[in-house]
Structures are given as C-alpha cells and as structure tokens.
Amino acid sequence: MREVRAPTSTEAATLAACVATILELPFDAVPQARAGEEADGWRLMRWLGGRGLGLVPVQDAATFSWAGPWIGWVATDGARRAVVMYGVPSGVVWDPIGAISGDAALSGGYVIAAQDVALAPPPLPAAPHTTGTVEAIFVAPHAGAPTEPLQTARALAGHGLEGDRHVAGTGTFPSGLPGSALTLIEAEVCESFAPPLDPTEHRRNVVTRGIDLNALVGHEFQLGGVRCRGMRLCEPCRVLERYGTRPLLRPLVHRGGLRADILEDGAFAVGDAVRAGPTRPD
C-alpha cells in the first residue's frame, strides 16, 4: 500500500483516499461523489468496474478480519469516515485524516474485490536464485509464551518444529492447516526497525538472511536438508500488537515473512543454507 491523505474529512474524501491507498493511486485518480450522491454510490462503483473491481459490503465489520487491506467505516464527531483496515484479526493501518484511534468502533465496511476471481491472482514470482542462511531458530510452547532460541531444530512433516505451539495445537491460530507449520522472517526486515525487532515481537520460528522470502510463495525450498514449501505471506495482524511496545501492523505489511509447510521430517541448524528448489546432492 501507498498511503494517501484526504484533503478534507468528508465521507467521500476519506473513502476516495482509502481506495487510492489500497490501489496505490493518486488521490485525484479516484472519483468522489458529488453533492447529493452517496459516497459509495454508482460513480465510484462504475469507475471500479472499469478496472474489473467492485466494493463488497462487510456484514459485521466489528468482527470481520481479512489478510489484506479493506475499508472500515468509523463514526467520529457525528460524521462517518473511512479508514484502511488490515490483518487477521484486523486493525487500523491507515487513517487518511490522522484523527482516528486504532480502537475506533466500526459501523460498516467494504472489501475491494475482483469481479472475476479467476482472472485476479497475480502470477507467482520466480523462485529466488540466491542462497540465504538460517540466522536464528525459535519455538514457543503456547500462545504468548516466551520464545526459546534453538541451535538445532527437529522439523516434523505436516506439523512444525518439535516443542513449538504449532505442533501442540496451543497457538493463537489452528494447527495442521496448510501454511500453519512454520513461520519465517528476514533478518534484514528485523534490522530495519530501531531498535531491531526481537523474537518476542515478531514471533516467527526462523530468521533468515540473504534470501527473498516473499519470492518463495508457491515454491519448494530447503532449510538445511529439510524440504519445505512456501504457502503464503505471513502478514501481520493485531496479535503482534499485543506483544510489541510499538506499532508493528503497518510497518510489517508485505514484510512479515513467510508461512510454510514442512514436507518431510528432518533437522536443520543455525548457519544452515536456505535455498529454493528440491533436495539436491552436495
């Protein structure tokens, strides 16, 4: 996302700014409702339709979560204004007028969705050619428990790392589902914060260096000699905000790492190579 500010605090201006933020467009590129028109009426809907998109209403915005950006309506000073929400569970990641708290009550919302989903998914990026390294390994026995550093980890196919909450089924999210066994984050991302993110904040199992984790989505890769498959981005959510002492939701959008499946039992250690592709002989 590329944040766009609203020049005024009207419904139409804040909605246009949120749409522009999500679509990464200039504010003036998004049409605003004219006097007497609904902010989310035909003018905006038909413009979105020209891009193969539409606004899908959220039935219960207060409990809705989405692993990506969506638009929430909040009421401030008797007026309705739009903000950008993000994550599972969701929180405010962008307020185009800078006056709404992260705990503001939602009265409604929209997801910007493709009209034809079959045509919408972007092509997978090519697998990275670089070889990275395992910088650190962490497990936690249950949700919220302090992370424990390991030098060597035992990977259990279809489950996770031995001793971790993803294996025990005691984490925040369900275990045993695709992409729930293993989480990774880049050391370079952690070091972009001041002070750097520590494991109690990012809560990922493996910290890597020197390889683009986003590019591993949809590709098989190796942690040492352990076969894994990148399943989806490990996008941030409000759970991380519970563990950190600073805002983490917006800064980690598209930078929160990778969720992966473990394809076979094995062990890997700090210092081992991380590389795309199936097992190959040394």
Backbone as CSV, one residue per row, in Angstrom:
resi,resn,N_x,N_y,N_z,CA_x,CA_y,CA_z,C_x,C_y,C_z
1,MET,0.839,-1.201,0.000,0.000,0.000,0.000,0.871,1.247,0.000
2,ARG,0.331,2.298,-0.591,0.997,3.610,-0.563,-0.002,4.600,-0.009
3,GLU,0.242,5.076,1.222,-0.735,5.905,1.921,-1.036,7.204,1.190
4,VAL,-2.324,7.522,1.138,-2.798,8.753,0.505,-3.640,9.507,1.523
5,ARG,-3.341,10.758,1.742,-4.109,11.578,2.671,-5.333,12.179,1.993
6,ALA,-6.367,12.423,2.792,-7.568,13.092,2.301,-7.448,14.589,2.574
7,PRO,-7.767,15.432,1.600,-7.662,16.878,1.819,-8.726,17.414,2.756
8,THR,-9.855,16.690,2.887,-10.913,17.067,3.820,-11.375,15.819,4.546
9,SER,-12.187,15.999,5.591,-12.618,14.866,6.403,-14.019,14.372,6.050
10,THR,-14.492,14.659,4.851,-15.814,14.204,4.447,-15.811,12.696,4.164
11,GLU,-17.024,12.124,4.148,-17.156,10.708,3.794,-16.513,10.423,2.444
12,ALA,-16.870,11.225,1.442,-16.407,10.972,0.086,-14.891,11.091,-0.020
13,ALA,-14.303,12.094,0.633,-12.856,12.299,0.537,-12.090,11.187,1.239
14,THR,-12.550,10.787,2.429,-11.830,9.727,3.145,-11.978,8.391,2.432
15,LEU,-13.151,8.120,1.852,-13.325,6.885,1.094,-12.427,6.874,-0.135
16,ALA,-12.393,7.991,-0.864,-11.527,8.074,-2.042,-10.064,7.883,-1.658
17,ALA,-9.645,8.460,-0.533,-8.259,8.313,-0.086,-7.947,6.867,0.273
18,CYS,-8.895,6.168,0.884,-8.672,4.754,1.230,-8.584,3.892,-0.022
19,VAL,-9.477,4.143,-0.987,-9.413,3.407,-2.248,-8.075,3.683,-2.948
20,ALA,-7.664,4.940,-2.965,-6.390,5.294,-3.594,-5.220,4.625,-2.878
21,THR,-5.295,4.541,-1.554,-4.229,3.885,-0.783,-4.125,2.417,-1.142
22,ILE,-5.249,1.725,-1.166,-5.244,0.286,-1.443,-4.808,0.000,-2.875
23,LEU,-5.248,0.824,-3.826,-4.901,0.604,-5.230,-3.593,1.289,-5.624
24,GLU,-2.982,2.021,-4.686,-1.719,2.733,-4.925,-1.848,3.703,-6.095
25,LEU,-2.851,4.581,-5.977,-3.112,5.593,-6.993,-3.069,6.974,-6.344
26,PRO,-2.889,8.041,-7.132,-3.017,9.396,-6.582,-4.451,9.642,-6.143
27,PHE,-4.628,10.532,-5.186,-5.962,10.845,-4.693,-6.887,11.291,-5.819
28,ASP,-6.395,12.162,-6.704,-7.237,12.726,-7.766,-7.647,11.697,-8.806
29,ALA,-7.028,10.498,-8.796,-7.391,9.468,-9.775,-8.692,8.767,-9.417
30,VAL,-9.135,8.888,-8.155,-10.339,8.204,-7.694,-11.495,9.198,-7.698
31,PRO,-12.597,8.898,-8.364,-13.715,9.841,-8.408,-14.413,9.948,-7.058
32,GLN,-14.823,11.144,-6.700,-15.580,11.368,-5.475,-17.041,11.649,-5.799
33,ALA,-17.891,11.249,-4.888,-19.317,11.533,-5.053,-19.549,13.039,-5.092
34,ARG,-20.498,13.454,-5.878,-20.880,14.862,-5.953,-22.022,15.135,-4.971
35,ALA,-22.354,16.372,-4.823,-23.420,16.760,-3.893,-24.693,15.985,-4.195
36,GLY,-25.274,15.395,-3.160,-26.498,14.634,-3.316,-26.291,13.180,-3.652
37,GLU,-25.043,12.761,-3.920,-24.739,11.360,-4.230,-24.195,10.650,-2.990
38,GLU,-24.394,9.340,-2.937,-23.794,8.536,-1.878,-22.287,8.422,-2.112
39,ALA,-21.513,8.483,-1.019,-20.055,8.390,-1.144,-19.637,7.092,-1.815
40,ASP,-20.382,6.008,-1.525,-20.070,4.700,-2.080,-21.084,4.296,-3.150
41,GLY,-21.556,5.283,-3.896,-22.594,5.049,-4.885,-22.064,4.696,-6.265
42,TRP,-22.934,4.958,-7.265,-22.667,4.496,-8.623,-21.405,5.108,-9.227
43,ARG,-21.106,6.355,-8.899,-19.938,6.987,-9.530,-18.662,6.205,-9.222
44,LEU,-18.471,5.867,-7.952,-17.290,5.099,-7.574,-17.379,3.658,-8.067
45,MET,-18.566,3.046,-7.944,-18.714,1.645,-8.320,-18.454,1.428,-9.803
46,ARG,-18.937,2.331,-10.635,-18.718,2.154,-12.069,-17.266,2.412,-12.459
47,TRP,-16.630,3.320,-11.758,-15.195,3.532,-12.004,-14.406,2.277,-11.623
48,LEU,-14.712,1.683,-10.476,-14.062,0.437,-10.086,-14.365,-0.676,-11.087
49,GLY,-15.626,-0.731,-11.561,-15.989,-1.753,-12.533,-15.145,-1.690,-13.791
50,GLY,-14.738,-0.489,-14.181,-13.865,-0.345,-15.335,-12.491,-0.954,-15.116
51,ARG,-12.159,-1.191,-13.864,-10.891,-1.842,-13.521,-11.083,-3.312,-13.151
52,GLY,-12.290,-3.815,-13.362,-12.571,-5.199,-13.013,-12.726,-5.426,-11.527
53,LEU,-13.088,-4.367,-10.787,-13.180,-4.428,-9.335,-14.561,-3.987,-8.873
54,GLY,-14.838,-4.218,-7.597,-16.068,-3.745,-7.001,-15.929,-3.657,-5.499
55,LEU,-16.918,-3.031,-4.845,-16.955,-2.946,-3.389,-17.934,-3.993,-2.864
56,VAL,-17.447,-4.899,-2.038,-18.288,-5.929,-1.433,-18.569,-5.520,0.010
57,PRO,-19.826,-5.316,0.385,-20.126,-4.886,1.758,-19.744,-5.938,2.786
58,VAL,-19.253,-5.492,3.926,-18.936,-6.359,5.062,-20.143,-6.370,5.988
59,GLN,-20.670,-7.546,6.291,-21.900,-7.634,7.071,-21.699,-7.213,8.519
60,ASP,-20.611,-7.683,9.135,-20.339,-7.350,10.539,-18.895,-6.884,10.646
61,ALA,-18.689,-5.606,10.384,-17.329,-5.069,10.325,-16.601,-5.194,11.656
62,ALA,-17.324,-5.144,12.753,-16.677,-5.191,14.069,-15.961,-6.511,14.315
63,THR,-16.419,-7.590,13.694,-15.785,-8.902,13.887,-15.093,-9.407,12.631
64,PHE,-15.113,-8.619,11.569,-14.554,-9.065,10.295,-13.030,-8.992,10.314
65,SER,-12.387,-9.984,9.681,-10.933,-9.994,9.513,-10.610,-10.363,8.077
66,TRP,-9.507,-9.816,7.590,-9.108,-10.063,6.201,-7.593,-9.963,6.126
67,ALA,-6.964,-10.959,5.493,-5.491,-10.971,5.409,-5.001,-10.049,4.297
68,GLY,-5.414,-8.831,4.373,-5.071,-7.833,3.386,-5.822,-6.556,3.713
69,PRO,-5.718,-5.518,2.878,-6.385,-4.247,3.185,-7.865,-4.282,2.855
70,TRP,-8.652,-3.654,3.701,-10.072,-3.442,3.426,-10.470,-2.111,4.048
71,ILE,-11.684,-1.663,3.788,-12.120,-0.336,4.214,-13.148,-0.460,5.327
72,GLY,-12.912,0.262,6.412,-13.863,0.297,7.512,-14.465,1.687,7.666
73,TRP,-15.733,1.735,8.040,-16.390,2.995,8.354,-16.376,3.209,9.861
74,VAL,-15.950,4.387,10.294,-15.987,4.736,11.707,-16.746,6.052,11.861
75,ALA,-17.335,6.241,13.022,-18.069,7.477,13.298,-17.262,8.333,14.262
76,THR,-16.929,9.540,13.866,-16.228,10.493,14.725,-16.912,11.846,14.607
77,ASP,-17.183,12.464,15.742,-17.819,13.786,15.775,-19.121,13.804,14.975
78,GLY,-19.858,12.696,15.034,-21.147,12.630,14.364,-21.079,12.417,12.869
79,ALA,-19.863,12.221,12.319,-19.713,12.017,10.881,-19.120,10.638,10.614
80,ARG,-19.387,10.100,9.428,-18.832,8.813,9.027,-17.601,9.030,8.175
81,ARG,-16.519,8.347,8.540,-15.272,8.491,7.798,-14.679,7.111,7.554
82,ALA,-13.853,7.004,6.513,-13.282,5.722,6.110,-11.836,5.599,6.572
83,VAL,-11.447,4.386,6.952,-10.066,4.053,7.305,-9.703,2.748,6.607
84,VAL,-8.411,2.488,6.485,-7.941,1.221,5.925,-7.641,0.262,7.072
85,MET,-8.238,-0.933,7.001,-8.043,-1.996,7.979,-7.141,-3.064,7.375
86,TYR,-6.573,-3.922,8.248,-5.655,-4.949,7.740,-5.503,-6.060,8.770
87,GLY,-5.427,-7.310,8.294,-4.969,-8.416,9.122,-6.055,-9.276,9.727
88,VAL,-5.611,-10.456,10.242,-6.494,-11.427,10.911,-5.951,-11.694,12.305
89,PRO,-6.488,-11.056,13.363,-7.579,-10.077,13.373,-7.117,-8.715,12.853
90,SER,-8.084,-7.903,12.433,-7.772,-6.657,11.744,-7.630,-5.478,12.699
91,GLY,-6.796,-4.527,12.282,-6.646,-3.259,12.980,-6.498,-2.141,11.964
92,VAL,-6.604,-0.908,12.420,-6.446,0.256,11.534,-4.974,0.393,11.160
93,VAL,-4.692,0.390,9.847,-3.323,0.623,9.396,-3.145,1.983,8.733
94,TRP,-4.252,2.608,8.327,-4.113,3.935,7.728,-5.401,4.714,7.924
95,ASP,-5.231,5.895,8.491,-6.325,6.846,8.666,-5.993,8.063,7.811
96,PRO,-6.738,8.304,6.741,-6.364,9.383,5.811,-6.478,10.784,6.367
97,ILE,-7.089,10.938,7.552,-7.111,12.281,8.158,-6.338,12.324,9.475
98,GLY,-5.823,11.208,9.933,-4.975,11.164,11.115,-5.643,11.524,12.409
99,ALA,-6.933,11.190,12.549,-7.645,11.597,13.763,-8.391,10.457,14.438
100,ILE,-8.185,9.224,13.946,-8.963,8.093,14.442,-8.045,7.112,15.144
101,SER,-8.435,6.683,16.334,-7.614,5.749,17.099,-7.774,4.335,16.556
102,GLY,-6.799,3.472,16.891,-6.835,2.091,16.430,-7.967,1.287,17.011
103,ASP,-8.593,1.761,18.095,-9.684,1.027,18.732,-11.055,1.596,18.376
104,ALA,-11.122,2.434,17.359,-12.398,3.046,16.994,-13.403,1.976,16.590
105,ALA,-14.665,2.168,16.970,-15.716,1.205,16.651,-16.094,1.318,15.177
106,LEU,-16.259,0.173,14.528,-16.610,0.147,13.116,-18.122,0.016,12.955
107,SER,-18.667,0.797,12.030,-20.099,0.725,11.752,-20.391,0.039,10.427
108,GLY,-19.380,-0.336,9.697,-19.556,-0.982,8.401,-18.229,-1.064,7.687
109,GLY,-18.244,-1.600,6.484,-17.002,-1.690,5.749,-17.181,-2.310,4.378
110,TYR,-16.092,-2.313,3.614,-16.058,-2.873,2.269,-14.729,-3.589,2.036
111,VAL,-14.793,-4.634,1.239,-13.603,-5.223,0.648,-13.599,-4.844,-0.831
112,ILE,-12.471,-4.366,-1.322,-12.324,-4.162,-2.768,-11.983,-5.516,-3.367
113,ALA,-12.885,-6.048,-4.190,-12.724,-7.408,-4.701,-12.764,-7.428,-6.224
114,ALA,-12.133,-8.460,-6.790,-12.171,-8.651,-8.235,-13.544,-9.157,-8.660
115,GLN,-14.046,-8.677,-9.772,-15.322,-9.151,-10.274,-15.228,-10.576,-10.801
116,ASP,-14.080,-10.950,-11.345,-13.851,-12.316,-11.812,-12.583,-12.824,-11.145
117,VAL,-12.760,-13.607,-10.084,-11.625,-14.039,-9.268,-10.639,-14.869,-10.080
118,ALA,-11.116,-15.640,-11.046,-10.219,-16.494,-11.834,-9.174,-15.685,-12.595
119,LEU,-9.509,-14.429,-12.901,-8.565,-13.581,-13.643,-7.710,-12.720,-12.727
120,ALA,-7.985,-12.780,-11.408,-7.372,-11.827,-10.495,-5.999,-12.215,-9.953
121,PRO,-5.717,-13.495,-9.638,-4.442,-13.788,-8.963,-3.240,-13.369,-9.809
122,PRO,-2.283,-12.688,-9.212,-1.075,-12.333,-9.962,-0.222,-13.569,-10.193
123,PRO,0.592,-13.575,-11.223,1.487,-14.721,-11.438,2.479,-14.838,-10.297
124,LEU,2.844,-16.080,-9.966,3.842,-16.285,-8.912,5.188,-15.735,-9.359
125,PRO,5.927,-15.098,-8.454,7.270,-14.641,-8.815,8.191,-15.837,-9.024
126,ALA,9.226,-15.612,-9.789,10.232,-16.662,-9.960,10.912,-16.926,-8.627
127,ALA,11.262,-18.176,-8.384,11.955,-18.530,-7.151,13.301,-17.814,-7.094
128,PRO,13.706,-17.349,-5.922,14.986,-16.630,-5.823,16.166,-17.550,-6.135
129,HIS,17.200,-16.969,-6.750,18.396,-17.740,-7.097,19.459,-17.665,-6.009
130,THR,19.324,-16.729,-5.113,20.331,-16.579,-4.061,20.182,-17.670,-3.005
131,THR,21.256,-17.914,-2.285,21.238,-18.840,-1.154,21.393,-18.029,0.118
132,GLY,20.425,-18.180,1.026,20.488,-17.484,2.293,20.989,-18.392,3.394
133,THR,20.891,-17.911,4.618,21.314,-18.701,5.772,20.260,-18.599,6.874
134,VAL,20.242,-19.631,7.723,19.409,-19.610,8.919,20.149,-18.818,9.980
135,GLU,19.593,-17.684,10.362,20.246,-16.813,11.334,19.860,-17.166,12.772
136,ALA,18.614,-17.600,12.983,18.156,-17.938,14.328,16.922,-18.829,14.209
137,ILE,16.668,-19.604,15.266,15.517,-20.502,15.336,14.850,-20.305,16.693
138,PHE,13.510,-20.238,16.690,12.776,-20.038,17.940,11.533,-20.923,17.976
139,VAL,11.207,-21.388,19.165,9.931,-22.060,19.399,9.306,-21.455,20.646
140,ALA,8.002,-21.655,20.782,7.278,-21.246,21.986,6.247,-22.331,22.263
141,PRO,6.118,-22.787,23.503,5.227,-23.918,23.786,3.747,-23.610,23.634
142,HIS,3.363,-22.351,23.772,1.958,-21.995,23.617,1.844,-20.510,23.292
143,ALA,0.665,-20.084,22.880,0.438,-18.683,22.503,0.813,-17.760,23.653
144,GLY,1.620,-16.747,23.358,2.013,-15.774,24.361,3.202,-16.177,25.208
145,ALA,3.643,-17.437,25.105,4.786,-17.887,25.908,6.071,-17.263,25.379
146,PRO,7.057,-17.026,26.256,8.348,-16.509,25.779,8.953,-17.435,24.726
147,THR,9.583,-16.846,23.734,10.234,-17.658,22.701,11.539,-18.231,23.237
148,GLU,11.860,-19.440,22.792,13.069,-20.136,23.231,13.995,-20.331,22.038
149,PRO,15.221,-19.814,22.091,16.143,-19.987,20.966,16.689,-21.414,20.911
150,LEU,16.885,-21.916,19.701,17.465,-23.241,19.481,18.658,-23.121,18.547
151,GLN,19.623,-23.985,18.732,20.718,-24.101,17.771,20.364,-25.089,16.670
152,THR,19.638,-26.132,17.038,19.191,-27.149,16.088,17.717,-27.427,16.329
153,ALA,16.944,-27.560,15.252,15.512,-27.821,15.376,15.165,-29.114,14.668
154,ARG,14.223,-29.831,15.251,13.683,-31.030,14.631,12.388,-30.658,13.934
155,ALA,12.338,-30.831,12.600,11.169,-30.481,11.803,10.307,-31.717,11.590
156,LEU,9.032,-31.585,11.884,8.086,-32.693,11.770,7.137,-32.415,10.610
157,ALA,7.167,-33.274,9.600,6.376,-33.061,8.390,4.894,-32.894,8.725
158,GLY,4.298,-31.843,8.170,2.881,-31.597,8.361,2.505,-31.026,9.701
159,HIS,3.496,-30.792,10.582,3.180,-30.334,11.930,3.908,-29.042,12.310
160,GLY,5.258,-29.058,12.317,6.004,-27.889,12.742,7.321,-28.288,13.364
161,LEU,7.857,-27.415,14.206,9.118,-27.691,14.896,8.824,-28.327,16.247
162,GLU,9.548,-29.364,16.546,9.346,-30.073,17.814,9.444,-29.091,18.989
163,GLY,8.456,-29.127,19.881,8.431,-28.235,21.035,7.698,-26.931,20.799
164,ASP,7.189,-26.730,19.569,6.540,-25.454,19.266,5.028,-25.566,19.354
165,ARG,4.383,-24.436,19.540,2.929,-24.358,19.665,2.190,-24.838,18.425
166,HIS,2.831,-24.698,17.252,2.170,-25.134,16.025,2.010,-26.651,15.997
167,VAL,2.908,-27.383,16.648,2.798,-28.841,16.745,1.786,-29.217,17.816
168,ALA,1.844,-28.537,18.944,0.989,-28.886,20.083,-0.457,-28.450,19.895
169,GLY,-0.710,-27.548,18.943,-2.062,-27.034,18.776,-2.450,-26.031,19.839
170,THR,-1.460,-25.362,20.428,-1.707,-24.413,21.511,-1.373,-22.979,21.106
171,GLY,-1.323,-22.734,19.806,-1.037,-21.382,19.330,-2.300,-20.552,19.191
172,THR,-2.136,-19.326,18.717,-3.271,-18.439,18.513,-4.174,-18.933,17.387
173,PHE,-3.556,-19.518,16.349,-4.297,-19.961,15.177,-4.297,-21.484,15.090
174,PRO,-5.239,-22.080,14.354,-5.329,-23.539,14.278,-4.074,-24.169,13.689
175,SER,-3.742,-25.348,14.187,-2.606,-26.120,13.675,-3.093,-27.154,12.666
176,GLY,-2.154,-27.672,11.865,-2.471,-28.743,10.940,-3.062,-28.308,9.618
177,LEU,-3.263,-27.004,9.415,-3.805,-26.499,8.160,-2.667,-26.080,7.232
178,PRO,-2.909,-25.988,5.922,-1.845,-25.557,5.008,-1.230,-24.225,5.438
179,GLY,0.090,-24.201,5.501,0.797,-22.984,5.858,0.857,-22.687,7.341
180,SER,0.502,-23.667,8.191,0.477,-23.399,9.635,1.658,-24.003,10.381
181,ALA,2.523,-24.745,9.699,3.581,-25.474,10.399,4.774,-24.601,10.772
182,LEU,5.115,-23.639,9.924,6.397,-22.946,10.071,6.256,-21.504,9.623
183,THR,6.862,-20.588,10.397,6.877,-19.177,10.005,8.318,-18.689,9.951
184,LEU,8.598,-17.826,8.984,9.942,-17.300,8.780,9.867,-15.795,8.585
185,ILE,10.950,-15.099,8.914,11.062,-13.662,8.678,12.513,-13.341,8.346
186,GLU,12.724,-12.296,7.563,14.073,-11.909,7.153,14.754,-11.071,8.228
187,ALA,16.021,-11.369,8.479,16.805,-10.566,9.418,16.884,-9.120,8.960
188,GLU,16.912,-8.922,7.651,17.000,-7.563,7.115,15.763,-6.745,7.491
189,VAL,14.597,-7.384,7.517,13.383,-6.696,7.936,13.462,-6.349,9.417
190,CYS,13.893,-7.307,10.220,14.017,-7.060,11.666,14.956,-5.894,11.940
191,GLU,16.035,-5.820,11.180,17.044,-4.782,11.400,16.629,-3.424,10.846
192,SER,15.534,-3.379,10.101,15.059,-2.094,9.585,14.331,-1.293,10.660
193,PHE,14.051,-1.920,11.805,13.435,-1.241,12.934,14.523,-0.732,13.873
194,ALA,14.231,0.302,14.624,15.172,0.835,15.607,14.477,0.932,16.964
195,PRO,14.862,0.103,17.927,15.811,-0.995,17.816,15.244,-2.148,16.993
196,PRO,16.105,-3.085,16.563,15.628,-4.192,15.725,14.534,-5.002,16.412
197,LEU,13.659,-5.568,15.583,12.639,-6.476,16.110,13.301,-7.656,16.789
198,ASP,12.800,-8.019,17.961,13.319,-9.222,18.612,12.264,-10.320,18.534
199,PRO,12.610,-11.560,18.867,11.677,-12.678,18.690,10.410,-12.567,19.517
200,THR,10.431,-11.819,20.629,9.207,-11.648,21.408,8.209,-10.761,20.672
201,GLU,8.704,-9.985,19.667,7.828,-9.108,18.890,7.366,-9.786,17.602
202,HIS,8.290,-10.368,16.834,7.877,-10.926,15.537,7.267,-12.321,15.667
203,ARG,7.625,-13.095,16.672,7.018,-14.388,16.970,7.187,-15.411,15.850
204,ARG,8.161,-15.244,14.972,8.401,-16.197,13.888,9.363,-17.293,14.353
205,ASN,9.271,-18.468,13.696,10.123,-19.589,14.077,11.561,-19.437,13.608
206,VAL,11.721,-18.939,12.377,13.051,-18.932,11.754,13.351,-17.530,11.231
207,VAL,14.533,-17.043,11.556,15.034,-15.788,10.998,16.077,-16.140,9.949
208,THR,15.901,-15.614,8.728,16.826,-15.908,7.636,17.572,-14.648,7.225
209,ARG,18.630,-14.836,6.463,19.370,-13.698,5.901,19.789,-14.047,4.479
210,GLY,19.649,-13.042,3.589,20.196,-13.184,2.251,19.285,-13.838,1.231
211,ILE,17.986,-14.030,1.546,17.074,-14.625,0.568,15.714,-13.935,0.681
212,ASP,15.069,-13.743,-0.461,13.768,-13.071,-0.528,12.681,-14.076,-0.179
213,LEU,12.145,-13.995,1.030,11.137,-14.958,1.464,9.832,-14.795,0.700
214,ASN,9.457,-13.572,0.348,8.212,-13.374,-0.402,8.224,-14.156,-1.713
215,ALA,9.386,-14.268,-2.321,9.504,-14.951,-3.612,9.426,-16.466,-3.478
216,LEU,9.374,-16.981,-2.259,9.265,-18.433,-2.059,7.818,-18.910,-2.006
217,VAL,6.851,-17.987,-2.048,5.448,-18.410,-2.062,5.191,-19.264,-3.308
218,GLY,4.647,-20.460,-3.089,4.366,-21.370,-4.194,5.539,-22.213,-4.629
219,HIS,6.675,-22.067,-3.968,7.882,-22.800,-4.365,8.394,-23.693,-3.233
220,GLU,8.999,-24.795,-3.613,9.680,-25.649,-2.646,11.025,-25.020,-2.311
221,PHE,11.464,-25.184,-1.051,12.767,-24.673,-0.654,13.349,-25.567,0.429
222,GLN,14.600,-25.323,0.756,15.330,-26.132,1.721,15.767,-25.300,2.917
223,LEU,15.543,-25.819,4.109,16.185,-25.315,5.331,17.218,-26.365,5.714
224,GLY,18.485,-26.096,5.416,19.458,-27.175,5.543,19.059,-28.258,4.561
225,GLY,18.776,-29.457,5.080,18.315,-30.543,4.221,16.841,-30.836,4.363
226,VAL,16.089,-29.961,5.019,14.660,-30.186,5.254,13.847,-29.547,4.125
227,ARG,13.001,-30.366,3.480,12.172,-29.877,2.387,10.947,-29.144,2.937
228,CYS,10.717,-27.955,2.414,9.572,-27.138,2.810,8.913,-26.564,1.558
229,ARG,7.705,-26.026,1.719,7.051,-25.331,0.623,6.450,-24.030,1.147
230,GLY,6.778,-22.937,0.459,6.184,-21.648,0.810,4.721,-21.623,0.416
231,MET,3.846,-21.282,1.368,2.406,-21.333,1.118,1.780,-19.959,0.929
232,ARG,2.162,-19.004,1.770,1.595,-17.658,1.640,2.421,-16.695,2.490
233,LEU,2.231,-15.408,2.266,2.900,-14.416,3.090,2.392,-14.514,4.526
234,CYS,3.270,-14.304,5.476,2.894,-14.282,6.893,2.597,-12.830,7.242
235,GLU,1.417,-12.377,6.820,1.059,-10.976,7.003,0.821,-10.670,8.481
236,PRO,1.081,-9.432,8.892,0.881,-9.061,10.295,-0.597,-8.934,10.637
237,CYS,-0.893,-8.938,11.915,-2.260,-8.741,12.397,-2.176,-8.117,13.789
238,ARG,-3.319,-7.918,14.415,-3.336,-7.256,15.723,-2.714,-8.119,16.819
239,VAL,-2.540,-9.416,16.566,-1.885,-10.265,17.568,-0.480,-9.742,17.862
240,LEU,0.253,-9.327,16.824,1.611,-8.804,17.038,1.598,-7.551,17.894
241,GLU,0.552,-6.751,17.763,0.469,-5.523,18.552,0.380,-5.823,20.048
242,ARG,-0.122,-7.012,20.396,-0.214,-7.384,21.810,1.165,-7.615,22.418
243,TYR,2.102,-8.057,21.593,3.422,-8.419,22.116,4.434,-7.291,22.003
244,GLY,4.213,-6.353,21.105,5.171,-5.272,20.908,4.840,-4.056,21.755
245,THR,5.832,-3.211,21.918,5.645,-1.956,22.649,5.612,-0.769,21.690
246,ARG,5.472,-1.058,20.386,5.449,-0.018,19.350,4.555,-0.507,18.214
247,PRO,4.111,0.376,17.339,3.264,-0.049,16.223,4.017,-1.004,15.293
248,LEU,3.393,-2.144,14.999,4.019,-3.134,14.125,3.143,-3.491,12.933
249,LEU,1.854,-3.244,13.037,0.940,-3.708,11.998,1.268,-3.097,10.641
250,ARG,1.252,-1.783,10.539,1.528,-1.154,9.239,2.955,-1.395,8.763
251,PRO,3.990,-1.265,9.605,5.353,-1.440,9.099,5.652,-2.842,8.571
252,LEU,4.851,-3.850,8.965,5.132,-5.215,8.530,4.224,-5.688,7.400
253,VAL,3.375,-4.820,6.875,2.545,-5.219,5.740,3.447,-5.631,4.573
254,HIS,3.244,-6.836,4.065,4.037,-7.444,2.986,5.502,-7.667,3.377
255,ARG,5.836,-7.470,4.648,7.221,-7.664,5.108,7.263,-8.589,6.335
256,GLY,6.137,-9.236,6.618,6.040,-10.053,7.828,6.597,-11.446,7.692
257,GLY,7.081,-11.801,6.496,7.716,-13.097,6.327,6.868,-14.084,5.549
258,LEU,7.072,-15.360,5.842,6.524,-16.453,5.044,5.908,-17.506,5.950
259,ARG,4.770,-18.057,5.516,4.205,-19.247,6.139,4.500,-20.432,5.230
260,ALA,4.947,-21.519,5.810,5.399,-22.650,5.007,4.935,-23.970,5.592
261,ASP,4.875,-24.982,4.730,4.648,-26.364,5.145,5.978,-27.101,5.187
262,ILE,6.091,-28.034,6.103,7.259,-28.924,6.181,6.885,-30.213,5.465
263,LEU,7.654,-30.595,4.454,7.289,-31.714,3.588,7.862,-33.045,4.044
264,GLU,8.910,-33.027,4.839,9.489,-34.281,5.333,10.195,-34.026,6.654
265,ASP,10.248,-35.080,7.487,10.946,-34.957,8.770,12.430,-34.703,8.534
266,GLY,13.045,-33.996,9.466,14.470,-33.758,9.369,14.910,-32.758,10.420
267,ALA,16.158,-32.368,10.362,16.712,-31.402,11.306,17.488,-30.345,10.526
268,PHE,17.506,-29.148,11.054,18.329,-28.084,10.497,18.855,-27.250,11.651
269,ALA,19.857,-26.423,11.379,20.551,-25.714,12.453,20.858,-24.283,12.046
270,VAL,21.138,-23.469,13.040,21.609,-22.109,12.786,22.872,-22.188,11.929
271,GLY,22.921,-21.384,10.882,24.052,-21.402,9.968,23.831,-22.227,8.719
272,ASP,22.775,-23.057,8.709,22.476,-23.855,7.524,22.013,-22.967,6.373
273,ALA,22.138,-23.516,5.171,21.731,-22.780,3.980,20.212,-22.797,3.818
274,VAL,19.696,-21.708,3.218,18.292,-21.621,2.810,18.305,-21.345,1.322
275,ARG,17.712,-22.248,0.537,17.730,-22.059,-0.905,16.478,-22.638,-1.527
276,ALA,16.084,-22.057,-2.642,14.905,-22.530,-3.360,15.241,-23.811,-4.095
277,GLY,14.190,-24.633,-4.317,14.347,-25.833,-5.120,14.309,-27.096,-4.288
278,PRO,14.108,-28.238,-4.944,14.089,-29.521,-4.233,15.459,-29.935,-3.757
279,THR,15.498,-30.998,-2.974,16.779,-31.507,-2.458,17.725,-31.830,-3.584
280,ARG,18.960,-31.446,-3.422,19.977,-31.802,-4.402,21.217,-32.278,-3.682
281,PRO,21.985,-33.169,-4.296,23.187,-33.691,-3.599,24.205,-32.592,-3.385
282,ASP,24.969,-32.717,-2.293,26.031,-31.754,-2.005,27.117,-31.844,-3.083
